[in-house]
Amino acid sequence: MAGKFKVYYSLLPFSLIYNFVTFIRNKLFDFKILKSKSFNVPMICVGNLAVGGTGKTPHAEYIIRLLKDNYRVALLSRGYRRKSKGFRISTKNMSVDELGDEPFLIAQKFPNIIVAVDADRREGVKKLMALKEPPQVIILDDAFQHRYVKAGLNILLTDFSRPYFNDYVMPMGRLREASNGETRADMVVVTKSPHYINSSEKKFFRDHIAVKNVFFSSLVNNSIISLADNSERKLTKDTPVLLVTGIAQPHSLIAKLQQDANLVGKILFDDHHDFTKKDMEMIVKEFKAVNHNNDCVIVVTEKDAVKIRRHALKYKIIADSIYFITLDLLFDEKERFNQTILEYVRKN
């Protein structure tokens, strides 16, 4: 069931203020004082109520795989922490600094779809639709609170170990708005669920979620891939692993590596961390300390890999030991989830 997590009760007054501000903003949209714009194209929003860590990127990738062979798909993201401004469309020579780590990763994995970034989602959609060959489906990444654009299908994600119905508005908790924001969602996905979730656990979540259409997904390790030569390697219980990552909620990844390998150390950075020379020197130092038999591997996520790659080859002692972990997304009711997405796109 939902796990325990830290709540900053001393920050309650600030949470009340933040909650009031977001409540008023949402009411302005509800009463159409602030306008949400619809577009003549199917738009699927993948978002959450909490700040980071619910698995938006793997779920966006899943939907891309589901649609890309039959539709011209675009993904529109804010491009968090990118070093460019305004509207950008991915090109072959574009860098991670121009797109941001998650859009850059998706552009690399799916070169035949359109990947664009724009902090102003409304302008971003307008520019996508003005292309010579506009998309037939747009996936809005992390846009649940960006209500200036009205998506036709809103998918709300929540972490199994920290569901929004047990959380609090920032800064007391991690919610961007009150949990009743769930009512804008068409479907809720409980992410990072146990692979074999039982009926009582499902009932617990469905009893606490106001949205009728509830799904459960889990992430399973597929393999680790060498950053140096793209060779594949399987983890065993005896494989010493140093985890280096900059993701919002690393607890499930830590638990997975503790289960599948010998986790001998971990270096955790903030979400979307941009690796520096100082960071690399710290990683080298820790690697030397735990690499007792010259068999230790450094494991990073795919998102970390796109940023650490440009530094790694400068440090020969670790260059051949860095691997990124690939994850498969499994749905408890895969066919029903797929059909919900496909029917919405077909009808619109």
C-alpha positions in Angstrom: 0.0 0.0 0.0 1.0 3.7 0.1 4.2 4.2 2.0 5.3 6.7 4.6 6.9 10.0 3.6 8.0 13.2 5.2 5.5 15.9 5.7 6.6 19.4 6.7 3.9 20.4 9.1 5.6 23.6 10.1 5.1 24.9 6.5 1.3 24.6 6.8 0.6 28.4 6.6 2.5 28.6 3.3 0.7 25.6 2.0 -2.6 27.3 2.8 -1.6 30.4 0.9 -0.4 28.3 -2.1 -3.5 26.2 -2.1 -5.7 29.4 -2.1 -3.8 30.8 -5.1 -4.1 27.6 -7.1 -7.8 27.3 -6.1 -8.6 30.8 -7.4 -6.7 30.1 -10.6 -8.6 26.9 -11.3 -11.9 28.7 -10.6 -11.0 31.4 -13.1 -10.7 28.6 -15.7 -13.8 26.8 -14.5 -15.9 30.0 -14.8 -14.2 30.7 -18.2 -12.7 34.0 -17.1 -9.4 32.5 -18.1 -9.8 30.7 -21.4 -8.8 27.2 -22.3 -8.3 26.8 -26.1 -9.3 23.7 -27.9 -7.6 22.6 -31.2 -8.9 20.5 -34.0 -6.5 17.6 -33.3 -6.5 14.8 -30.7 -4.4 15.9 -27.7 -3.4 13.6 -24.9 -2.1 15.2 -21.7 0.2 13.1 -19.5 0.6 14.8 -16.2 0.4 14.7 -12.4 -0.6 16.6 -9.3 2.7 16.1 -7.6 6.1 17.6 -8.5 8.1 15.1 -10.5 8.8 11.4 -10.0 5.6 9.7 -11.2 7.1 8.3 -14.5 5.7 10.7 -17.1 8.4 10.0 -19.6 7.9 6.1 -19.7 4.2 6.6 -20.0 4.6 9.2 -22.8 6.9 6.8 -24.6 4.4 4.0 -24.2 1.7 6.1 -25.9 4.1 7.1 -28.7 4.8 3.4 -29.4 1.1 2.7 -29.4 0.3 5.4 -32.0 3.4 6.1 -34.1 2.9 3.4 -36.8 -0.5 4.7 -37.7 -0.5 8.4 -36.9 1.8 11.4 -37.3 2.7 11.9 -33.6 4.1 15.0 -31.9 5.3 15.4 -28.3 5.1 18.9 -26.9 7.0 19.6 -23.7 8.1 22.6 -21.7 11.7 21.4 -21.9 12.5 21.9 -18.3 15.9 23.3 -17.5 16.9 23.6 -21.2 19.2 26.5 -22.1 17.1 27.7 -25.1 14.0 29.8 -25.1 10.8 29.8 -27.1 9.6 27.2 -29.6 12.1 24.5 -30.7 11.6 21.4 -32.9 14.1 18.6 -32.6 16.6 18.2 -35.4 19.3 15.7 -36.0 22.1 18.0 -34.7 20.2 19.5 -31.8 21.8 19.2 -28.3 20.3 18.2 -25.0 20.8 21.8 -23.8 18.4 23.1 -26.5 15.6 20.6 -25.8 16.0 19.5 -22.2 16.9 16.0 -21.1 13.5 14.2 -21.4 12.5 15.6 -24.8 16.1 15.0 -26.1 15.9 11.4 -24.9 12.5 10.9 -26.6 13.8 12.5 -29.8 16.7 10.1 -29.9 14.5 7.0 -29.3 11.8 8.0 -31.7 13.5 9.9 -34.6 10.3 9.6 -36.8 8.0 11.6 -34.6 8.0 15.4 -34.0 9.4 16.5 -30.7 8.9 20.1 -29.8 9.4 22.3 -26.7 7.7 25.5 -25.7 6.9 26.9 -22.2 3.8 28.4 -23.7 1.9 25.2 -24.7 -0.8 27.2 -26.6 1.8 28.8 -28.8 3.6 25.5 -29.2 0.4 23.7 -30.4 -0.3 26.6 -32.8 3.2 26.3 -34.4 2.9 22.5 -34.6 -0.4 22.8 -36.4 1.1 25.4 -38.8 3.7 22.9 -40.0 3.6 21.8 -43.7 2.7 18.3 -42.4 1.0 19.0 -39.0 0.7 16.2 -36.4 -2.4 14.0 -36.3 -2.0 13.4 -32.6 -0.2 15.7 -30.0 1.0 14.3 -26.6 1.3 17.1 -24.0 4.0 16.2 -21.6 3.5 17.4 -18.0 0.7 19.9 -18.9 -2.1 18.9 -16.4 -1.8 22.4 -14.8 -1.3 24.2 -18.1 -5.0 24.9 -18.6 -4.7 27.4 -21.4 -4.7 24.4 -23.7 -7.7 22.0 -23.4 -6.6 18.4 -24.0 -9.2 15.9 -25.2 -7.8 13.1 -23.0 -6.2 13.9 -19.6 -4.2 11.1 -18.1 -3.2 11.7 -14.4 -0.3 9.8 -12.9 0.2 9.1 -9.2 3.0 7.2 -7.5 1.9 3.9 -5.8 4.1 4.7 -2.7 3.0 8.4 -2.5 -0.5 8.8 -4.0 -1.9 12.3 -4.2 -4.9 11.5 -2.0 -2.5 11.0 0.9 -0.3 14.0 0.1 -0.4 17.7 0.8 0.0 20.9 -1.2 3.5 22.4 -1.4 5.6 23.2 0.5 4.1 21.1 3.3 3.8 18.2 0.8 4.5 17.7 -2.9 1.3 18.6 -4.6 1.1 21.4 -7.1 -2.6 21.8 -6.4 -5.2 20.2 -4.1 -6.0 16.6 -4.7 -9.5 17.4 -5.9 -7.8 18.5 -9.1 -8.1 14.8 -10.0 -11.7 15.5 -11.2 -10.3 17.1 -14.4 -8.7 13.7 -15.3 -10.3 11.2 -17.7 -8.2 8.4 -16.3 -5.7 7.8 -13.5 -2.7 5.6 -13.7 -1.1 4.4 -10.4 2.5 4.1 -11.4 5.4 2.1 -10.0 3.0 -0.4 -8.7 4.2 -3.9 -7.6 4.4 -6.2 -10.6 1.8 -8.5 -9.2 -0.6 -6.1 -7.5 -3.4 -7.9 -5.6 -7.1 -7.1 -5.6 -7.1 -5.6 -2.1 -4.4 -3.1 -3.2 -6.4 -2.2 -6.3 -9.6 -1.7 -4.2 -7.7 0.6 -1.8 -6.7 2.9 -4.6 -10.0 2.8 -6.4 -11.8 3.6 -3.1 -9.7 6.7 -2.7 -9.7 8.0 -6.3 -12.7 9.9 -7.6 -12.0 9.1 -11.2 -13.7 5.9 -12.4 -11.1 4.8 -15.0 -8.1 3.7 -12.9 -5.2 1.7 -14.2 -2.0 0.3 -12.6 1.4 0.2 -14.2 4.8 -1.0 -13.1 8.4 -0.6 -14.3 10.5 -3.7 -14.9 14.2 -3.8 -15.6 15.0 -5.0 -19.1 18.8 -4.7 -19.3 21.7 -2.3 -18.8 23.4 -0.9 -21.8 27.1 0.3 -21.9 27.5 4.0 -22.5 30.8 3.3 -24.2 29.8 0.8 -26.9 26.0 0.0 -26.5 26.7 -3.6 -25.5 24.1 -5.2 -23.3 24.7 -6.7 -19.9 22.5 -8.5 -17.4 22.6 -7.7 -13.7 23.0 -10.6 -11.2 22.8 -10.6 -7.4 26.6 -10.6 -7.3 27.1 -7.5 -9.6 28.5 -4.6 -7.5 26.5 -1.5 -8.6 27.2 2.2 -7.8 24.0 4.1 -8.6 24.4 7.6 -9.9 21.2 9.5 -10.7 19.3 12.8 -10.9 15.7 11.8 -10.8 12.9 13.1 -8.6 11.9 10.0 -6.8 14.7 7.3 -6.9 13.2 5.0 -4.2 11.8 2.5 -6.6 15.0 2.3 -8.6 17.0 1.9 -5.5 14.7 -0.9 -4.3 15.0 -2.6 -7.7 18.8 -2.5 -7.7 18.9 -3.8 -4.1 16.7 -6.7 -5.3 18.5 -7.5 -8.6 22.1 -6.6 -7.8 24.6 -5.8 -5.1 24.0 -2.1 -4.5 27.4 -0.9 -3.0 26.8 2.8 -3.2 24.6 5.6 -4.5 25.1 9.2 -5.4 21.8 11.1 -5.7 21.3 14.5 -7.3 18.3 16.7 -7.8 15.9 16.0 -10.7 17.1 17.0 -14.2 20.7 17.5 -12.8 23.3 18.8 -15.2 26.5 17.0 -14.4 29.7 19.1 -13.9 33.4 18.4 -13.6 33.1 18.5 -9.8 30.3 15.9 -10.0 32.4 13.6 -12.2 35.4 13.8 -9.9 33.1 12.9 -7.0 31.8 9.9 -9.0 35.4 8.8 -9.8 36.3 9.0 -6.1 33.3 7.0 -5.0 33.9 4.4 -7.8 37.5 3.9 -6.6 36.2 3.3 -3.1 33.7 0.6 -4.0 35.4 -1.1 -6.9 37.3 -3.6 -4.9 37.6 -6.4 -7.4 37.5 -4.3 -10.6 34.0 -5.6 -11.4 31.8 -2.7 -10.2 29.5 -1.0 -12.7 28.0 2.5 -12.5 24.3 2.5 -13.3 22.5 5.6 -14.4 19.0 6.1 -15.9 18.4 6.8 -19.6 17.6 10.4 -18.7 20.9 10.8 -16.8 22.8 9.2 -19.7 22.0 11.9 -22.2 23.8 14.4 -19.9 26.6 12.4 -18.4 27.7 11.0 -21.8 29.5 14.2 -22.8 31.7 14.0 -19.7 32.2 10.3 -19.2 34.8 9.7 -21.9 37.1 12.2 -20.3 37.4 10.0 -17.3 39.0 6.7 -18.5 38.8 5.0 -15.1 35.0 5.0 -15.3 34.2 5.4 -19.0 33.9 1.7 -19.7 32.0 1.0 -16.5 29.0 3.3 -17.0 25.7 1.6 -18.0 22.2 3.0 -18.4 19.2 1.0 -17.3 16.3 0.5 -19.6 12.8 -0.1 -18.3 9.7 -1.7 -19.7 6.3 -0.4 -18.7 3.7 -3.1 -17.8 0.0 -2.4 -17.4 -2.2 -4.5 -15.2 -5.0 -4.1 -17.8 -3.0 -3.4 -21.0 -5.6 -4.1 -23.5 -8.2 -1.9 -21.8 -5.7 0.9 -21.5 -4.6 0.6 -25.1 -8.2 0.5 -26.3 -9.1 3.7 -24.4 -6.2 5.6 -26.1 -6.9 4.2 -29.6 -10.7 4.8 -29.4 -10.2 8.4 -28.3 -7.7 9.1 -31.2 -9.9 7.4 -33.8 -13.0 9.3 -32.8 -11.3 12.7 -32.8 
